[in-house]
């Protein structure tokens, strides 16, 4: 039996079977050059507003990508040596050499795939990184970064990014977004996202001080009604600045509808720092319920990103801060936790609720059935530890037979690493092309319908879900 040729760059991530691969390549061709819609991410908008050249390859590929730093840390590399400690200066060439020395560890990982794609497509680096070529590759990238074609705005255009959402504190003045919107030389659309987690969790560090600043900024009273009004005011400010969604990164998606007296009592206790663990849980659950209520009124899409134990390793958090690679997934339950919220708002016209998870067991057991009934519920794309090729295939298999393609959200890159955006979206398109090709070859979806779905997955679907 002859062995099919190994897939080159053109056929990356397509099925190995020759006929299915051919169909996948045809479907991928429908969207290979389509614009990118990125409705949830963490890129700092200042890089586009100021258009300052990227400093060096380490800043681009390592420092801001905790997928990379966490895997290097697991191999015994100090985060300090990777430049993550602002109090400790390192030669940026050294972390790059470290990445090159550990390049083999990234084989088969999603981050390894993205890095390879970025190095090849942007910088023409086709050889694998190694200690022997680390400095030469570093110099090649550094030279490119000094050219106008690699400034952030030029890359934004090159990547064909049509919409890019950031993630922002409720008290952010959004002046950077205002600058971009008023700048005639910048034609992209960059929108803020309302992220109120630290203002809803009474156990969050500095909660009382944060609420005091919220109330002062809005002129609201220090009552529960005043607190709700202050949040509504800030949501309105975000809407006025182009926001389309409010994002919630909770540990558990527990919701509860409390009566006014209970809410008043818990709010007073939260400000005084006197809530028990059980009371804090009730307060968080009630505030998630209130966020849904507000979304039915102001139209912001509500996205839920639960199930991650943030800052799992306290010593690392204390030295290097959050988002440095030490967050770990936990089990997630949606059906009972969301029932109060969905009974109240699940059928309200115009309410959109996008459910993400890093617990794969939830896709077919809970999220797809919920999205298959409630018109408000959409299935969030594979997120964080699951935004990898095999996991994306499993996700499609888990949800499609129950809810189809049109109850999903479109791809979400969820990244701080600006250069990885096109690589991540391209990987998703290739995986979806492979899934659809298999369905076509099995006689389960017609070729014309598959082509339509392929186009809709990268355009019409995210526009509908995120009201773009």
N, C-alpha and C positions, 0 to 999 in steps of 0.2 A: 504494500500500500504506500503510495507516495505521500510525502509530508507537505502540507501547504506551506508556502514561503512565510517566513516570519514577518509579521506586520511591521511596516516602517512607520515613519511619522504620519503619513497620509492616512493610515488605517489604525492608528492607535485607538485602543479601547473597543474596537469593533469586534464582533464575534469571530471565532477562529474558523468556523465553517465557511468555505469559499462563497457559496451562494448567498447565505445570510449576510456575510460581510459585504457583498456587492450591493445588496438592497440597502444595508445600513449606510454605505457610502453615498448612495443616491439620496437617501433621506437627509443625511447630514448636509449634503450640498444645498438643500433648501434653506438652511439657516447658518451656514458657515460664516457668512459675512454680515449677518443681521446685527443690528444695534444691540447694545447691552442695556438692559433695564435692571438696576441694582437697588431694590427698594428696602434693603436692610444691610447696613454695614457700619464700619467704625473708622473709616478714613478721616483724618483730620482735615476739615475744609480749608484750613489756613494754607495748606500746601498749594491749593489751587488759587486761592485769593492772592497770595503773595508771589506765586510762581517762582519760588526760590529753587535753584537746582538741588538735586539730591546730593548729599555730602559724599557718600562712598558706597561701595558694594555691601559693606557690612550693615549699614543703616537700611539699605534697600531689602536685603534678603534675610537678615538674621535678627537684628535688634527688635523689630516690631512684629515678628512672626513667632508667636509662642508655640506653634506646631514644631518649629525648628528648634527653638531653645529647649523645649521640654525633652525632646529626644536626645539632644546632646547632653543635657543634664543627667538623663537616665544612664548615659555611658560614662558618667563620672566627671563631666566637665563642669566647672564652677560657673554659675551665672555671672559672677563678678568678672571672670575672665572673658565672658561674652559681651561685656560692656553694659550690663543691665543695672549696675550700681552707679547712680549719678555722682556718688562721692568718690568713685574710684575710676580714674581715667586709664583707658587702655589704647594702645595703638590699634586702629581699626583693621589693620592688616592681619593682626593676630587671630581674632575670631574667624576671619575668612580662612586662614590656614588651618584652624581647628576644624571648621566645616569640611574642608577638603580632605583632611586626615580621616574623618569619620564618614565620608561620603557613602561608603558601602553599607552603612547602617540604614540609609534611607531607601534602599532597594525595596520595592514592593509597597512602599507607603504612599499615601496621597500627597504628602508634602514633597516627597522625592519626585513624584510625577510632575507637580506644579513647578518645582524648581528647574527640572530638566526642560520643561516646556518654555519657561521664561528665558533661560539661558540660550536656548536654541533660537527661539522666534525673535527675541529682541536683540541679542548680542552675537548671534552666529556661533555660539560655543557648542560644538557638537561632540567634543571629547568629554569623557567623564572627569570630574574633578579628582585631583590627587595631590599629594604633597609636592610632586615634581612640577606640576603645572599651575599650582595655586597662585603664585605671584604673577605669572604671565596672564592668567585669566583675570585676576584682580586689576591689573593695569589696563587690559583691554576694556573692561567695563568702566573703569574710572575715566578713561579717555572718552568713551561715548557719553558719559554723564556730563562732560564739560561742553557738549554741543547743544545747540538750541533744540534739536529734535528730541532730546531726552528731558527737557523741562516738563514739569507736571502738566501744564495745559496742553502742550504738544502731544504728550502721551494720552491725555484724556481724549483728544480728537482722534489719535491713531487707534485707540482702543474702541472707538465708536460707542462711547458711553453716552446714552441719551438721558438717563436719569440716574443720579447717585444720591442715596439717602445716607445721612450721618446719624450719629446717636448723641443726644445732647441733654444736659442737665436742665431741669425745669426753670431754673433761674438764669440760665444763659441769656445774655442780651441779644444773641443771634446777629450781632453786628457783622460777623464774617459772612453769613448768608446774605445779609442785606447788601454788603459790598459786591458780592458775586452777582446778585440779581440786578444791581444797578450798573454793572460794568458792561458797556456795549461790546467790548472786545472779547468777552467770554459768552459763548452761545449755549453752553450746556445748562442742564437743570440740576442743581444741587439743593436738596430739601432736608430740613432738620427732622428729627424724630424725638418725640417727647418720651423721656425715660425716667419715670418717677420713683424707682424702687427705693431709694434711700429716704424718700419722703413718705413712704407708706409702711415702712417696717420699724416699729418702735424699738426693736433690738439692734438696729443699725447704729454704728458709732456716730455720735453727734446728732442724733435724731432731734432732740429738743431744740438745739441751736439752729438746726436747719429749718425747722418749722417756724421758729421765731423770725428768721430772715424771710421766709416765704410770706408770712403774715405782714411783716413790715413792707415788703415790696409791693404788696397788693392792697394795703390799707384795710385789711380784714381783721375782725375781732378774734381773740384767742378762745373761740368756742368751736365745737365740732362743725356747726353750720358755717362759721367763718373759714375754717380750714377747708371744707369742701368748696366754698366759694373761691378761695384763693387758688386751689388747684384748677378749677374751671376757668378762672381768669388767665392763668398761665397756659392752659391748653388753647384757649382762644388766641393768645399771643402767638403761639406756634402755628396755628392754622393761618393766621394773617401773614405769616412768613413762609407759607408754602408747605407746611407739614402735612403728611397724609396718614401718618400712623403714630400710635403710642405703643411702646414696647415694654414688656414686663418680664424681668428675669428673676423669677421666684424659685425657691427650693421646691415647694409643692403648690399645685394649682388649686388649693382649697378655697372655696367661696362660701359665704354665708350672708344672709340678709338679717341684720339686727334691727331691733326697734330703736327709736330715737333715744330713749333713756339709757339703754345699754351702750349705745355708741358714744353718747356724751360722757358716760362714766369711764369708758375705756380710753377715750381721747385724753381726758384729764389725767388718768393714770399714766398714759404714755408720755405726756409732757413732764410728769413728775418722776419718771423712771421707776415706777412702782408696779408694773404689770408682772404677773406670773407668766411662765412659759405658755400655759393654756390660754391666758387672757391675750397675750401677744399674738398667738395663732388666730384667735377670734378677730382681733383688730385687723390683721393682715387679710384675712378672708373677707371681712366686710369691705375693706378698701378695694380689693380686687373686684368685688361685686359693684362697688360704686364707680370704678373705672369703666366697667361695661356700661353702666347706666349713662355715664357721660359720653361714651362713644356713640350711643344711640341718639344723643342730642347734638353733638358737634361734628359727627361723621368721621372722626379719626378711626382708622382701622386698628383693631386691638390685636396685637400679637403677643403670644405667650411662649416664653423660653424657660421652662422649668426643668428641674431634675439634675442640677449640677451643684455639688458641694463646693462652694467657692473657697479658695485659699485653704485647701486641705492640709497643707503643711505650714503651720503657723510661723516657724522660724524663717521660712522663705518669704512669707508675706510681710513679716516685720522688717526685713532688710530690703527686699526688692519691690514690695508693693503688690497690688493685684495685677491680674492679666499677664502673669509671667510664667504660665504653664503648669501650675499646680492645682488646677480645678479638676474634680473627678466626678463622673456621672453617678447618679443614684436611681433607684427604681421610681417610676412615675405612674400615678393613677389619675385618670381623667374622668371616667364615667360618673362616679359618685361625687368627686370633688367639684365638678362643674355643674352638677344637676341644679342647684339653686340658681346659678347664673343663667343657665340655658332655659329653665322653666320661666324665668322672668323676661329674658331678652332674646332667646334663641330664634324666635320667629318674627322679631321686629324687623320690618322692611328697612334695608339700608345698613343694618348692623353687620359688620364683617369681623370674624374672630378666626385668626390663623393659629393653629396649634402645632407647635414644634415639640420634638422630644429627642433625647439621646438614649432612650430605652426602646430598642427595636421591637420588643414584644408588644408595645402599645399600638403600633401602626395598624395591624390587622384586627387586633382584639377590640380597640376602643376608638381610635381617631377616625379610621375609615368608616366604621358604622355611624359615628356621630355626624361626619360630613355627608354621609349618605341619607341622612334624615333632615338635619337642621339646615335651613337655607343660609344661615349666618356662618356656618363652620366650614373652614377650608383646611386642607392638610398641608402643613408646612413642609418644605423640602428638607431632605436630610441635613442635619445641622451638626456642626462642630466635629465630634469624633466620627460622625456618620457621613460627612460630605466627601466620601471616598468612592471610587468606582464600584467596587463590589457591593458596598452598603447601599449605594444609589440604585443598583439593580434589584437588590432585595427589597428596597422600599417600594419600587414600582410594582414588583410582584405582589407585595403584601397589600397594597391599597387598590390596585386597578380593578381587580375582579369585583370588589365591593362598591367602589365609588367612582371608577372611571378616571380619565385623565383630567376632566374639567373641574374636579373638586380639589385639585392640588393648586399650590401657590405660585408655580413658576420657581426657577432656581433662585436661591438666596446665597450670596457668597460670604456674608458675615465676616468680612476680613478687615484688618488694619493694614495689611500688606498691599499697597496700591498696585504694585506690578503684578500681583497674583490674580487680579480680577479677571482679565481675559482668559487666563489659563484655567481658572475654576469654571467659568461659564462655558468655555469650550469643552471641558471634560464632561460637564452635564449634558451638553448637546450630543456629544458622541455616545454617551451611555444611553440616552433616550432613543437615539437613532438605532442602536443595537436592539433595544427592547422592542421597538415598533417593527423592526425588520423581522424579528422572530415571530411576532404576531401575524405579520403579512405572510410569511412562509408557511405558517401553520394554518392559514386560511381563516384566521380569527378576526382580522381587520383587512379591509380592502386597501389596495395601494393608494388610491386617491384620498381616502379618509386618513390614512397614515401620513400622507404629505400635509394635509390640512392640520392634523394634530401637531405635527412637528413644528410648523410655523406658529401655531397658537401657543405652544408651550413657552416660546421665547418672547412672545409679543402680546397677543390678545389676552392670554390668561393672567399674567402679572398685572397688566393694565386694569383688568376687571377686578382682581382681588384687592389691589392697592389703590383703586379709584383714581387711576392715572389717565 
